[in-house]
Amino acid sequence: MMYYLNLRNVLVLAVLIVISACSRKADQPDQPNIILIYADDLGIGLLGSEGQQIIKTPHIDNLAGNGIRFENAYSCMLCAPARASLLTGRHDCHADGHEITDAGIYKKISTGEYTLDQVEAMINETLSPIPDNIDFMADIARKAGYRTAEYGKLEWGFAASDKQMKAHGWDQYFGYLDHVRAHGFYPPFLFGNGKLIEIEGNTRIDCGKSGEPETPEVFEDRRNMEGKAHYSQELFMDSVLNFISANQDRPFFLYFPTQLPHGPVAIPAVHPDFENDDRLTQIEKEYASMVKMLDDNVGQIIDELKRLQLLDNTVVIFTSDNGHEIYYAQKGRVHKPYTNMQTGERFNDLESKYYSDLAGDVFDGNGGRAGMKRSNLQGGISVPLIIQWPGKIKPGRTSDLLTANYDLLPTIADLTGYKGDLATDGLSFYKELLEQENAEHDYLVYSSFIGPTLITNDGWKIRTYLSKDVFELYYLPDDFREENNLAAEYPEKLEELKKELIAACDGDLNNGLFSSGKSQIRIKTGH
Protein backbone atom coordinates (compact mmCIF):
# COMPACT_ATOMS: atom_id res chain seq x y z
CA MET A 1 0.00 0.00 0.00
CA MET A 2 1.34 3.45 -0.91
CA TYR A 3 1.02 6.58 1.20
CA TYR A 4 1.59 10.09 -0.12
CA LEU A 5 2.76 12.52 2.53
CA ASN A 6 4.03 16.07 2.61
CA LEU A 7 6.84 16.96 5.01
CA ARG A 8 4.51 17.95 7.83
CA ASN A 9 2.68 14.66 7.61
CA VAL A 10 5.95 12.71 7.56
CA LEU A 11 6.81 14.30 10.88
CA VAL A 12 3.33 13.66 12.25
CA LEU A 13 3.66 10.02 11.19
CA ALA A 14 6.95 9.76 13.06
CA VAL A 15 5.29 11.02 16.22
CA LEU A 16 2.28 8.69 15.82
CA ILE A 17 4.56 5.71 15.22
CA VAL A 18 6.43 6.30 18.48
CA ILE A 19 3.76 7.71 20.78
CA SER A 20 2.58 4.24 21.78
CA ALA A 21 6.00 3.62 23.30
CA CYS A 22 5.36 5.95 26.25
CA SER A 23 4.81 3.39 28.98
CA ARG A 24 6.86 3.70 32.15
CA LYS A 25 9.08 0.81 33.21
CA ALA A 26 9.29 1.55 36.91
CA ASP A 27 10.74 -1.89 37.62
CA GLN A 28 13.79 -1.24 35.43
CA PRO A 29 15.28 2.00 36.80
CA ASP A 30 18.89 1.02 36.17
CA GLN A 31 18.65 0.22 32.46
CA PRO A 32 20.35 3.02 30.52
CA ASN A 33 19.01 4.26 27.22
CA ILE A 34 21.35 3.42 24.34
CA ILE A 35 21.92 5.49 21.21
CA LEU A 36 24.21 4.01 18.56
CA ILE A 37 25.23 6.56 15.91
CA TYR A 38 26.72 4.73 12.94
CA ALA A 39 28.50 7.04 10.52
CA ASP A 40 28.87 5.97 6.89
CA ASP A 41 32.38 5.98 5.38
CA LEU A 42 33.65 8.32 8.11
CA GLY A 43 37.41 7.87 8.05
CA ILE A 44 39.05 7.98 11.46
CA GLY A 45 41.14 10.98 10.40
CA LEU A 46 38.07 13.21 9.86
CA LEU A 47 37.53 13.87 13.57
CA GLY A 48 39.18 16.60 15.58
CA SER A 49 39.81 14.13 18.39
CA GLU A 50 41.82 12.07 15.91
CA GLY A 51 43.86 15.00 14.58
CA GLN A 52 41.71 16.53 11.82
CA GLN A 53 42.98 20.03 11.04
CA ILE A 54 40.41 21.48 8.62
CA ILE A 55 37.00 20.23 9.75
CA LYS A 56 36.06 21.10 13.32
CA THR A 57 33.96 18.40 15.02
CA PRO A 58 33.36 19.84 18.52
CA HIS A 59 30.27 17.77 19.38
CA ILE A 60 31.85 14.42 18.55
CA ASP A 61 35.06 15.57 20.23
CA ASN A 62 33.02 16.41 23.34
CA LEU A 63 31.73 12.83 23.41
CA ALA A 64 35.36 11.75 23.64
CA GLY A 65 36.17 14.44 26.20
CA ASN A 66 33.24 13.40 28.35
CA GLY A 67 33.68 9.68 27.81
CA ILE A 68 36.11 7.16 26.36
CA ARG A 69 37.89 6.97 23.02
CA PHE A 70 39.09 3.57 21.81
CA GLU A 71 42.39 3.76 19.96
CA ASN A 72 42.46 0.19 18.68
CA ALA A 73 38.98 -0.26 17.15
CA TYR A 74 38.20 -2.10 13.92
CA SER A 75 35.35 -2.77 11.53
CA CYS A 76 34.82 -4.41 8.14
CA MET A 77 36.20 -2.85 4.98
CA LEU A 78 32.77 -2.36 3.34
CA CYS A 79 29.34 -1.24 4.50
CA ALA A 80 27.23 -4.38 3.93
CA PRO A 81 29.43 -6.89 5.82
CA ALA A 82 30.09 -4.25 8.48
CA ARG A 83 26.38 -3.85 9.22
CA ALA A 84 25.80 -7.59 9.24
CA SER A 85 28.69 -8.14 11.66
CA LEU A 86 27.56 -5.26 13.85
CA LEU A 87 23.98 -6.52 14.16
CA THR A 88 24.79 -10.22 14.64
CA GLY A 89 28.08 -10.13 16.53
CA ARG A 90 29.62 -12.51 13.96
CA HIS A 91 32.72 -11.76 11.90
CA ASP A 92 32.59 -11.92 8.11
CA CYS A 93 35.03 -14.79 7.43
CA HIS A 94 32.84 -17.77 8.27
CA ALA A 95 32.01 -20.53 5.80
CA ASP A 96 28.32 -19.82 6.39
CA GLY A 97 28.79 -16.10 5.84
CA HIS A 98 26.22 -13.33 5.97
CA GLU A 99 23.76 -13.38 3.10
CA ILE A 100 24.25 -10.08 1.28
CA THR A 101 21.47 -9.27 -1.17
CA ASP A 102 22.32 -7.33 -4.32
CA ALA A 103 21.22 -3.75 -4.94
CA GLY A 104 18.87 -1.82 -7.17
CA ILE A 105 15.53 -3.57 -6.91
CA TYR A 106 13.70 -0.82 -5.00
CA LYS A 107 14.46 1.66 -7.75
CA LYS A 108 12.19 -0.43 -9.97
CA ILE A 109 9.19 0.74 -7.96
CA SER A 110 9.77 4.22 -9.39
CA THR A 111 10.04 2.86 -12.93
CA GLY A 112 6.81 0.92 -12.50
CA GLU A 113 8.37 -2.50 -13.02
CA TYR A 114 7.40 -3.79 -9.57
CA THR A 115 5.12 -2.93 -6.67
CA LEU A 116 6.29 -2.81 -3.08
CA ASP A 117 4.56 -6.12 -2.35
CA GLN A 118 6.38 -7.75 -5.28
CA VAL A 119 9.76 -6.44 -4.14
CA GLU A 120 9.10 -7.65 -0.61
CA ALA A 121 8.17 -11.12 -1.86
CA MET A 122 11.25 -11.41 -4.08
CA ILE A 123 13.65 -10.46 -1.29
CA ASN A 124 11.98 -12.75 1.25
CA GLU A 125 11.88 -15.72 -1.12
CA THR A 126 15.56 -15.25 -2.00
CA LEU A 127 16.85 -15.20 1.57
CA SER A 128 17.34 -18.35 3.59
CA PRO A 129 15.43 -18.77 6.86
CA ILE A 130 17.23 -17.13 9.78
CA PRO A 131 19.30 -19.81 11.59
CA ASP A 132 18.45 -20.51 15.21
CA ASN A 133 22.02 -19.73 16.30
CA ILE A 134 21.96 -16.11 15.10
CA ASP A 135 21.22 -13.31 17.57
CA PHE A 136 20.34 -9.77 16.51
CA MET A 137 21.26 -6.65 18.41
CA ALA A 138 17.79 -5.09 18.37
CA ASP A 139 16.08 -8.35 19.33
CA ILE A 140 18.39 -8.69 22.33
CA ALA A 141 17.49 -5.18 23.48
CA ARG A 142 13.79 -5.76 22.91
CA LYS A 143 13.85 -8.99 24.94
CA ALA A 144 15.50 -7.02 27.75
CA GLY A 145 12.53 -4.65 27.81
CA TYR A 146 13.76 -1.91 25.50
CA ARG A 147 11.83 -0.06 22.81
CA THR A 148 13.89 -0.37 19.62
CA ALA A 149 14.06 1.87 16.56
CA GLU A 150 16.22 2.46 13.51
CA TYR A 151 16.30 5.62 11.40
CA GLY A 152 18.44 6.22 8.34
CA LYS A 153 20.27 3.98 5.90
CA LEU A 154 19.44 0.35 5.17
CA GLU A 155 19.86 -2.24 7.89
CA TRP A 156 21.00 -5.37 6.01
CA GLY A 157 22.68 -6.33 2.75
CA PHE A 158 22.13 -4.06 -0.23
CA ALA A 159 18.33 -4.54 -0.16
CA ALA A 160 16.30 -5.35 2.95
CA SER A 161 12.63 -6.15 3.55
CA ASP A 162 10.04 -5.27 6.17
CA LYS A 163 9.93 -8.93 7.20
CA GLN A 164 13.68 -8.84 7.89
CA MET A 165 13.45 -5.63 9.86
CA LYS A 166 10.80 -7.06 12.16
CA ALA A 167 12.57 -10.40 12.51
CA HIS A 168 15.77 -8.59 13.52
CA GLY A 169 13.96 -6.91 16.41
CA TRP A 170 13.00 -3.39 15.33
CA ASP A 171 9.78 -2.12 16.85
CA GLN A 172 9.83 0.68 14.29
CA TYR A 173 11.97 2.14 11.53
CA PHE A 174 12.00 4.91 8.96
CA GLY A 175 14.43 5.31 6.09
CA TYR A 176 15.94 3.55 3.11
CA LEU A 177 15.79 -0.20 2.58
CA ASP A 178 18.26 -0.24 -0.30
CA HIS A 179 21.84 0.69 -0.92
CA VAL A 180 21.68 2.26 -4.40
CA ARG A 181 18.93 4.72 -3.52
CA ALA A 182 20.76 5.67 -0.31
CA HIS A 183 23.49 7.19 -2.48
CA GLY A 184 21.09 10.07 -3.08
CA PHE A 185 19.83 12.45 -0.40
CA TYR A 186 16.51 13.51 -1.96
CA PRO A 187 14.46 10.28 -2.16
CA PRO A 188 10.98 10.38 -3.73
CA PHE A 189 9.98 7.73 -1.18
CA LEU A 190 11.22 6.10 2.01
CA PHE A 191 9.88 3.32 4.20
CA GLY A 192 8.26 3.31 7.62
CA ASN A 193 7.04 0.13 9.31
CA GLY A 194 6.15 -1.67 6.11
CA LYS A 195 4.64 1.34 4.35
CA LEU A 196 6.06 3.17 1.36
CA ILE A 197 6.03 6.88 2.21
CA GLU A 198 6.35 9.32 -0.67
CA ILE A 199 8.14 12.58 0.08
CA GLU A 200 6.35 15.54 -1.49
CA GLY A 201 8.60 17.65 -3.68
CA ASN A 202 11.28 14.98 -4.15
CA THR A 203 10.79 13.80 -7.73
CA ARG A 204 14.18 12.46 -8.80
CA ILE A 205 14.06 8.69 -9.44
CA ASP A 206 17.80 8.57 -8.68
CA CYS A 207 17.13 10.29 -5.31
CA GLY A 208 19.17 13.25 -6.49
CA LYS A 209 22.41 11.26 -6.69
CA SER A 210 25.19 13.40 -8.15
CA GLY A 211 28.03 12.32 -10.38
CA GLU A 212 31.73 11.72 -9.92
CA PRO A 213 34.38 13.01 -10.50
CA GLU A 214 33.78 16.74 -10.22
CA THR A 215 33.33 18.59 -13.53
CA PRO A 216 31.48 21.83 -14.37
CA GLU A 217 28.58 19.72 -15.67
CA VAL A 218 28.42 17.60 -12.50
CA PHE A 219 28.53 20.74 -10.38
CA GLU A 220 25.64 22.31 -12.26
CA ASP A 221 23.53 19.16 -11.94
CA ARG A 222 24.31 18.88 -8.23
CA ARG A 223 23.31 22.47 -7.51
CA ASN A 224 20.13 22.21 -9.58
CA MET A 225 17.57 21.82 -6.78
CA GLU A 226 14.57 21.03 -8.99
CA GLY A 227 12.86 17.96 -7.52
CA LYS A 228 14.96 18.15 -4.36
CA ALA A 229 12.65 19.59 -1.73
CA HIS A 230 13.65 17.59 1.36
CA TYR A 231 17.10 16.40 2.42
CA SER A 232 16.90 12.89 3.86
CA GLN A 233 19.23 13.46 6.81
CA GLU A 234 16.94 16.22 8.07
CA LEU A 235 13.94 13.87 7.91
CA PHE A 236 15.86 11.25 9.88
CA MET A 237 16.90 13.75 12.53
CA ASP A 238 13.28 14.75 13.05
CA SER A 239 12.41 11.08 13.61
CA VAL A 240 15.36 10.58 15.96
CA LEU A 241 14.42 13.52 18.16
CA ASN A 242 10.74 12.56 18.16
CA PHE A 243 11.59 9.02 19.23
CA ILE A 244 13.77 10.19 22.12
CA SER A 245 11.04 12.51 23.37
CA ALA A 246 8.25 9.95 22.99
CA ASN A 247 10.20 7.26 24.85
CA GLN A 248 11.63 9.33 27.67
CA ASP A 249 9.75 7.30 30.30
CA ARG A 250 11.05 3.86 29.34
CA PRO A 251 14.40 2.39 28.28
CA PHE A 252 15.07 2.63 24.55
CA PHE A 253 17.66 1.47 22.05
CA LEU A 254 18.00 3.84 19.10
CA TYR A 255 20.15 2.89 16.11
CA PHE A 256 20.95 5.81 13.81
CA PRO A 257 22.86 4.63 10.71
CA THR A 258 23.32 7.94 8.94
CA GLN A 259 24.09 8.45 5.27
CA LEU A 260 26.69 11.03 6.22
CA PRO A 261 29.32 11.50 4.99
CA HIS A 262 28.89 8.81 2.31
CA GLY A 263 28.71 10.33 -1.14
CA PRO A 264 28.35 11.25 -3.85
CA VAL A 265 28.49 14.70 -2.34
CA ALA A 266 25.16 16.38 -1.61
CA ILE A 267 24.42 19.10 0.93
CA PRO A 268 21.77 21.84 0.99
CA ALA A 269 24.36 24.55 1.65
CA VAL A 270 28.05 24.99 2.36
CA HIS A 271 28.71 25.43 6.06
CA PRO A 272 29.95 28.90 7.06
CA ASP A 273 33.18 27.35 8.37
CA PHE A 274 34.23 26.60 4.79
CA GLU A 275 32.72 29.35 2.64
CA ASN A 276 35.96 31.34 2.52
CA ASP A 277 38.47 28.56 3.10
CA ASP A 278 41.00 28.93 0.30
CA ARG A 279 42.52 25.54 1.06
CA LEU A 280 39.46 23.80 -0.38
CA THR A 281 37.86 23.40 -3.78
CA GLN A 282 34.10 23.87 -4.04
CA ILE A 283 33.33 20.17 -3.84
CA GLU A 284 35.72 19.74 -0.90
CA LYS A 285 33.81 22.52 0.88
CA GLU A 286 30.56 20.66 0.28
CA TYR A 287 32.01 17.36 1.48
CA ALA A 288 33.40 19.03 4.60
CA SER A 289 29.91 20.44 5.20
CA MET A 290 28.52 16.88 5.21
CA VAL A 291 30.93 15.93 7.98
CA LYS A 292 30.06 19.15 9.76
CA MET A 293 26.32 18.39 9.54
CA LEU A 294 26.92 14.98 11.10
CA ASP A 295 28.76 16.65 13.97
CA ASP A 296 25.93 19.17 14.38
CA ASN A 297 23.43 16.30 14.45
CA VAL A 298 25.35 14.70 17.31
CA GLY A 299 25.09 18.02 19.12
CA GLN A 300 21.32 18.12 18.54
CA ILE A 301 20.93 14.65 20.02
CA ILE A 302 22.95 15.59 23.12
CA ASP A 303 20.94 18.80 23.52
CA GLU A 304 17.67 16.85 23.38
CA LEU A 305 18.91 14.41 26.01
CA LYS A 306 19.82 17.37 28.22
CA ARG A 307 16.44 19.05 27.66
CA LEU A 308 14.62 15.89 28.69
CA GLN A 309 17.03 15.25 31.59
CA LEU A 310 18.00 11.91 30.05
CA LEU A 311 21.71 12.53 29.49
CA ASP A 312 22.93 10.91 32.71
CA ASN A 313 21.03 7.70 31.97
CA THR A 314 21.94 7.41 28.29
CA VAL A 315 24.89 5.63 26.71
CA VAL A 316 25.85 7.36 23.44
CA ILE A 317 28.03 5.28 21.11
CA PHE A 318 29.62 6.83 18.03
CA THR A 319 31.46 4.79 15.42
CA SER A 320 31.74 4.20 11.67
CA ASP A 321 31.11 1.26 9.36
CA ASN A 322 34.48 1.27 7.57
CA GLY A 323 37.39 3.44 6.51
CA HIS A 324 37.56 6.63 4.47
CA GLU A 325 36.44 7.07 0.86
CA ILE A 326 37.07 9.91 -1.62
CA TYR A 327 33.89 11.55 -2.94
CA TYR A 328 35.50 14.81 -4.04
CA ALA A 329 37.72 13.63 -6.89
CA GLN A 330 38.64 16.37 -9.34
CA LYS A 331 41.12 16.41 -12.19
CA GLY A 332 44.57 17.50 -11.05
CA ARG A 333 43.58 17.42 -7.38
CA VAL A 334 42.71 13.85 -6.27
CA HIS A 335 41.65 11.03 -8.55
CA LYS A 336 39.47 7.90 -8.54
CA PRO A 337 40.63 5.21 -9.12
CA TYR A 338 43.13 6.24 -6.45
CA THR A 339 46.25 7.59 -8.09
CA ASN A 340 49.67 8.77 -6.98
CA MET A 341 49.44 12.43 -8.01
CA GLN A 342 53.22 12.72 -8.14
CA THR A 343 53.89 9.81 -10.49
CA GLY A 344 50.52 9.18 -12.17
CA GLU A 345 50.65 5.53 -11.04
CA ARG A 346 47.49 3.91 -9.71
CA PHE A 347 47.78 2.46 -6.23
CA ASN A 348 47.37 -1.31 -6.03
CA ASP A 349 47.76 -1.57 -2.23
CA LEU A 350 50.64 -3.98 -2.62
CA GLU A 351 53.72 -2.65 -4.39
CA SER A 352 52.22 0.85 -4.25
CA LYS A 353 49.99 1.65 -1.29
CA TYR A 354 47.56 4.51 -0.96
CA TYR A 355 48.65 7.33 1.35
CA SER A 356 46.85 10.67 1.63
CA ASP A 357 49.93 12.80 0.95
CA LEU A 358 50.62 10.92 -2.29
CA ALA A 359 46.97 10.84 -3.37
CA GLY A 360 46.20 14.52 -2.78
CA ASP A 361 43.61 14.07 -0.01
CA VAL A 362 43.58 17.46 1.69
CA PHE A 363 41.65 16.02 4.67
CA ASP A 364 43.90 12.99 5.28
CA GLY A 365 40.72 11.08 6.02
CA ASN A 366 42.46 7.83 6.97
CA GLY A 367 44.68 9.60 9.49
CA GLY A 368 47.98 8.79 7.79
CA ARG A 369 47.28 5.09 7.42
CA ALA A 370 47.73 3.01 4.28
CA GLY A 371 44.69 2.11 2.20
CA MET A 372 41.05 3.15 2.13
CA LYS A 373 37.57 1.66 2.22
CA ARG A 374 37.47 -1.81 0.55
CA SER A 375 41.06 -2.51 1.61
CA ASN A 376 42.39 -4.84 4.31
CA LEU A 377 45.04 -2.22 5.05
CA GLN A 378 44.59 -0.12 8.20
CA GLY A 379 42.90 2.73 6.35
CA GLY A 380 40.09 0.39 5.36
CA ILE A 381 39.35 -1.19 8.74
CA SER A 382 40.49 1.22 11.49
CA VAL A 383 37.48 3.20 12.73
CA PRO A 384 36.64 5.70 15.46
CA LEU A 385 34.84 4.35 18.52
CA ILE A 386 33.72 6.87 21.15
CA ILE A 387 31.34 6.21 24.06
CA GLN A 388 29.83 8.61 26.59
CA TRP A 389 27.98 7.51 29.73
CA PRO A 390 27.94 10.28 32.36
CA GLY A 391 28.64 9.13 35.89
CA LYS A 392 29.77 5.70 34.70
CA ILE A 393 32.60 6.34 32.23
CA LYS A 394 35.38 8.54 33.54
CA PRO A 395 35.68 11.62 31.25
CA GLY A 396 38.61 11.92 28.88
CA ARG A 397 39.70 8.30 28.97
CA THR A 398 41.41 6.44 26.15
CA SER A 399 41.61 2.68 25.77
CA ASP A 400 43.98 0.53 23.75
CA LEU A 401 41.77 -2.57 24.15
CA LEU A 402 41.53 -4.42 20.84
CA THR A 403 37.89 -4.05 19.81
CA ALA A 404 35.81 -5.20 16.85
CA ASN A 405 32.50 -4.00 15.50
CA TYR A 406 31.17 -7.45 16.38
CA ASP A 407 31.93 -6.67 20.05
CA LEU A 408 29.12 -4.14 20.18
CA LEU A 409 26.37 -6.77 20.28
CA PRO A 410 27.58 -8.49 23.49
CA THR A 411 28.42 -5.09 24.99
CA ILE A 412 24.90 -3.82 24.37
CA ALA A 413 23.55 -7.09 25.78
CA ASP A 414 25.43 -6.32 29.01
CA LEU A 415 24.23 -2.72 29.03
CA THR A 416 20.61 -3.79 28.71
CA GLY A 417 20.87 -6.54 31.32
CA TYR A 418 20.01 -9.26 28.81
CA LYS A 419 20.23 -12.65 30.53
CA GLY A 420 20.11 -15.08 27.59
CA ASP A 421 22.95 -16.98 25.96
CA LEU A 422 24.65 -15.37 22.97
CA ALA A 423 26.11 -16.96 19.84
CA THR A 424 28.77 -14.38 19.02
CA ASP A 425 32.39 -13.97 17.96
CA GLY A 426 32.45 -10.76 19.97
CA LEU A 427 33.56 -10.01 23.50
CA SER A 428 31.74 -7.46 25.60
CA PHE A 429 33.85 -4.47 26.60
CA TYR A 430 31.30 -3.37 29.21
CA LYS A 431 33.81 -3.79 32.04
CA GLU A 432 36.37 -1.71 30.16
CA LEU A 433 33.89 1.17 30.21
CA LEU A 434 33.86 0.95 34.02
CA GLU A 435 37.66 0.60 34.35
CA GLN A 436 37.38 -3.03 35.42
CA GLU A 437 39.40 -5.96 34.12
CA ASN A 438 37.95 -6.94 30.74
CA ALA A 439 38.25 -10.08 28.64
CA GLU A 440 40.52 -9.63 25.61
CA HIS A 441 40.55 -11.01 22.09
CA ASP A 442 43.52 -13.07 21.00
CA TYR A 443 42.87 -11.64 17.56
CA LEU A 444 40.31 -10.02 15.24
CA VAL A 445 39.63 -11.19 11.70
CA TYR A 446 38.10 -9.45 8.66
CA SER A 447 37.46 -10.18 4.99
CA SER A 448 38.24 -7.99 2.00
CA PHE A 449 38.08 -8.02 -1.79
CA ILE A 450 41.64 -9.38 -1.94
CA GLY A 451 41.60 -11.68 1.08
CA PRO A 452 41.32 -11.81 4.87
CA THR A 453 43.43 -10.15 7.53
CA LEU A 454 44.06 -10.89 11.19
CA ILE A 455 45.22 -8.52 13.97
CA THR A 456 46.46 -9.84 17.32
CA ASN A 457 46.04 -8.21 20.71
CA ASP A 458 49.78 -7.57 20.92
CA GLY A 459 49.84 -5.71 17.60
CA TRP A 460 50.88 -8.24 14.96
CA LYS A 461 48.98 -8.22 11.68
CA ILE A 462 48.91 -10.69 8.81
CA ARG A 463 47.26 -9.52 5.60
CA THR A 464 46.66 -11.50 2.44
CA TYR A 465 46.42 -10.90 -1.28
CA LEU A 466 45.14 -14.32 -2.25
CA SER A 467 45.20 -13.98 -6.04
CA LYS A 468 48.93 -13.17 -5.84
CA ASP A 469 49.65 -15.71 -3.07
CA VAL A 470 50.98 -12.88 -0.91
CA PHE A 471 51.10 -12.93 2.90
CA GLU A 472 52.44 -9.80 4.59
CA LEU A 473 53.37 -9.33 8.24
CA TYR A 474 53.38 -6.06 10.18
CA TYR A 475 53.98 -5.01 13.76
CA LEU A 476 51.52 -2.17 14.14
CA PRO A 477 52.79 -0.56 17.38
CA ASP A 478 55.95 0.41 15.48
CA ASP A 479 54.44 0.66 11.99
CA PHE A 480 50.81 1.81 11.85
CA ARG A 481 51.41 2.97 8.24
CA GLU A 482 52.28 -0.61 7.20
CA GLU A 483 55.49 0.36 5.47
CA ASN A 484 57.78 -2.42 6.76
CA ASN A 485 56.74 -5.96 5.78
CA LEU A 486 58.39 -8.31 8.29
CA ALA A 487 57.37 -11.59 6.64
CA ALA A 488 60.92 -12.50 5.59
CA GLU A 489 62.40 -11.42 8.93
CA TYR A 490 59.93 -13.36 11.10
CA PRO A 491 58.90 -16.47 9.11
CA GLU A 492 57.85 -18.40 12.23
CA LYS A 493 55.49 -15.62 13.33
CA LEU A 494 54.10 -15.48 9.80
CA GLU A 495 53.38 -19.22 9.80
CA GLU A 496 51.85 -19.05 13.28
CA LEU A 497 49.46 -16.30 12.24
CA LYS A 498 48.69 -17.97 8.93
CA LYS A 499 47.45 -21.03 10.85
CA GLU A 500 45.38 -18.79 13.12
CA LEU A 501 43.90 -17.04 10.09
CA ILE A 502 42.99 -20.30 8.34
CA ALA A 503 41.28 -21.54 11.50
CA ALA A 504 39.39 -18.24 11.88
CA CYS A 505 38.18 -18.64 8.27
CA ASP A 506 36.76 -22.07 9.10
CA GLY A 507 39.60 -23.86 7.33
CA ASP A 508 39.51 -21.97 4.03
CA LEU A 509 41.06 -18.55 3.40
CA ASN A 510 38.61 -18.03 0.55
CA ASN A 511 35.91 -17.57 3.18
CA GLY A 512 37.62 -14.25 3.87
CA LEU A 513 37.47 -13.21 0.21
CA PHE A 514 34.51 -10.89 -0.29
CA SER A 515 33.26 -11.09 -3.86
CA SER A 516 30.05 -10.75 -5.80
CA GLY A 517 30.00 -14.46 -6.59
CA LYS A 518 30.51 -15.71 -3.05
CA SER A 519 29.32 -13.05 -0.64
CA GLN A 520 26.38 -11.55 -2.52
CA ILE A 521 23.19 -13.29 -3.59
CA ARG A 522 21.06 -12.22 -6.48
CA ILE A 523 17.44 -11.51 -5.70
CA LYS A 524 15.12 -13.89 -7.53
CA THR A 525 12.97 -11.72 -9.79
CA GLY A 526 10.03 -12.54 -12.03
CA HIS A 527 6.96 -11.71 -9.94
Buried (B, 14 or more C-beta within 10 A) or exposed (E): EEEEBBBEBBBEBBBEBBEEBEEEEEEBEEBBBBBBBBBBBBBBBBBBBBEBEBBBBEBBBBBBBBBBBBBBBBBBBBBBBBBBBBBBBBBBBBEEBBBBBBBEBBBBBBEEEBBBEBBBBBBBEBBEEEEEEBBBBBBBBBBBBBBBBBBBBBBBBBBBBBBBBBBBBBBBBBBBBBBBBBBBBBBBBBBBBBBBBBBBBBBBBBBBBBEBBBEEEBBEEBEEEEBBBBBBBEBBBBBBBBBBBBBBBBBBBBBBBBBBBBBBBBBBEBBEBBEEBEEBBBBBBBBBBBBBBBBBBBBEBBEBBEEBEBBEBBBBBBBBBBBBBBBBBBEEBBBBEBBBBEEEEEBBBEEBBBBBEBBBBBBBBBBBBBBBBBBBBBBBBBBBBBBBBBEBBEEEBEBEBBBBBBBBBBBBBBBBBBEEEBEBBBBBBBBBBEEEEBEEBEBBBBBBBBBBBBBBBEBBBBBBBBEEEBBBBBBBEEBBBBEEBBBEEBEEBBBBBBEBBBEBBBEEBBBBBBEEEEBBBEBEEEE
